[in-house]
Amino acid sequence: QNDGYRTLSLSAHVGFDSLPDQLVKKSIKQGFCFNILCIGETGIGKSALMSSVFNTNFEDSPSTHFLPSVQLEAQTYELQESNVLLKLTIVNTVGFGDQVNKGDSYQPIVDYIDAQFEAYLEEELKIIRSLFSYHDTRIHVCLYFISPTARSLKTIDLLTMRSLDSKVNIIPIIGKADSISKTELQEFKNKIMSELVSNGIQIYQFPTDDETVSEINTIINGHLPFAVVGSMEKVKIGNKMVRARQYPWGIVKVEDESHCDTVKLRKILCTNMEDLREKTHAHYELYRCCRLKKSHVRDVGPESKPVSLQEVFEAKRLEFFLELERKEEEIKQQFVQRVKEKAAMLEEAEQQVQTKFEHLVLMHQEEELKLGEKKKVLDDEIAQFIEKKAITELIQSQASVSTLLVSLKR
């Protein structure tokens, strides 16, 4: 009554108390999906840990240390426990930290996470959506493997986690934790948490607002980061075969919580799987908000009045067509300007050719005049030569006659 609602008592059973059961049946029939991103150096035990957590031997090919850049490989598996089907996707970072220049090793990971958000957004914006059957590939949890150096976080660790903490739920993990002592391990955990806080890196905190899991989540939050050991090999201890790692100095049991935190990680992932999915959707909403704001999509107008999506779409459509017309007119103007410039260039070239042609005609006329003068001089010389030749022949003939007369007289 204080909220304005009336409270009525039912006179008989109606049946809407079966709604939770209906949701459970529908969810079981549809199945669940869960996506894990494993980030860590090559050989730190990512695949072995995944096999240990889910009690399944996931096939994984060995990776090389000589990749030019970080590559992400996704493998999807269908796991069934009782009558619940889980579609598990494990995304592994191949070649992370193997490059000489590690400054941008995190960029392919950021691009991959954004690509999954973008794919989900595109599915949401379709006219005919199929989100019910859509395979959600958004990353629900990121298991970040830290090398067991027992000193401090590396620069690449800080850069990567700082770039991802606003996009994905990060759970820090110390890989191959059996390589350092218990005392060093606890000091290393404290140092890691201190460095994360001092660098402003937000990691996933298990929720404590639910009474059913608040106690265990509060305890688990104090164990972060998890010190894990993974193995699928079984060793006989007493009369039982247990998964463990055998060393000359002893045996490390994977399932023993006093030896490592692998069991804690498995329990806490299964207990808070739905919360991780909800937090992932919150990260997606942040990405969606920024993405739509970049596209100038707003919920309210300039006067703080609500704006419908249809109005926003029509406004964007009109703006797009106006911009298209402006660009088309600009292209036309550029085309006309280029045609004019080309015509001016051709006219100038034609003028140059005409000027050159006229110059060549004048030179040709001058050459003809010179050749005419030379021909006239040559004709005069030929006439003089012929005249001289005739005189010479006449003189020779007269001399011959005179000689002949002299001989006759004698």
PEUR-V634477 format. One record per backbone hydrogen bond with DSSP energy under -0.5 kcal/mol. CO is the residue of the C=O (numbers start at 0). NH is the residue of the N-H. If there is no record, write none. Layout:
BEGIN
co = [CO,CO]
nh = [NH,NH]
END
This chain:
BEGIN
co = [0,5,14,15,17,18,19,20,21,22,23,24,25,26,31,33,34,34,35,35,36,36,37,38,40,44,45,46,47,48,49,50,55,70,70,72,74,76,76,78,80,82,83,84,85,85,86,87,88,88,89,89,90,91,91,92,93,94,95,99,101,103,103,105,106,107,108,109,110,111,112,113,114,115,116,117,118,119,120,122,126,129,129,133,134,140,140,141,141,142,142,143,145,146,153,154,155,156,157,158,159,160,163,163,167,168,169,170,171,172,172,173,173,175,176,180,181,182,183,184,185,186,187,188,189,190,191,192,193,194,195,196,199,200,203,208,209,209,212,213,214,215,216,217,218,219,219,220,225,225,226,227,232,234,234,235,236,239,239,241,242,242,244,246,249,250,251,252,254,255,255,260,261,262,263,264,265,266,267,269,271,272,273,274,275,276,277,278,279,280,281,282,283,284,285,286,287,288,289,290,291,292,295,298,300,304,307,308,309,310,311,312,313,314,315,316,317,318,319,320,321,322,323,324,325,326,327,328,329,330,331,332,333,334,335,336,337,338,339,340,341,342,343,344,345,346,347,348,349,350,351,352,353,354,355,356,357,358,359,360,361,362,363,364,365,366,367,368,369,370,371,372,373,374,375,376,377,378,379,380,381,382,383,384,385,386,387,388,389,390,391,392,393,394,395,396,397,398,399,400,401,402,403,404,405]
nh = [3,7,17,18,21,22,23,24,25,26,27,28,29,30,86,88,139,140,37,90,38,142,92,144,43,48,49,50,51,52,53,55,57,72,93,91,89,78,87,85,83,84,80,31,78,87,33,76,35,90,74,91,37,72,93,95,70,97,41,101,104,106,107,109,110,111,112,113,114,115,116,117,118,119,120,121,122,123,124,125,128,132,133,135,136,36,142,143,170,38,144,172,174,148,157,158,159,160,161,162,163,164,166,167,169,141,203,143,225,145,174,176,227,178,179,184,185,186,187,188,189,190,191,192,193,194,195,196,197,198,200,199,201,202,205,210,212,213,216,217,218,219,220,221,221,222,223,223,173,227,260,176,243,236,241,237,239,236,241,234,253,254,251,249,246,252,244,255,256,258,259,264,265,266,267,268,269,270,271,272,275,276,277,278,279,280,281,282,283,284,285,286,287,288,289,290,291,292,293,294,296,295,297,306,303,300,311,312,313,314,315,316,317,318,319,320,321,322,323,324,325,326,327,328,329,330,331,332,333,334,335,336,337,338,339,340,341,342,343,344,345,346,347,348,349,350,351,352,353,354,355,356,357,358,359,360,361,362,363,364,365,366,367,368,369,370,371,372,373,374,375,376,377,378,379,380,381,382,383,384,385,386,387,388,389,390,391,392,393,394,395,396,397,398,399,400,401,402,403,404,405,406,407,408,409]
END
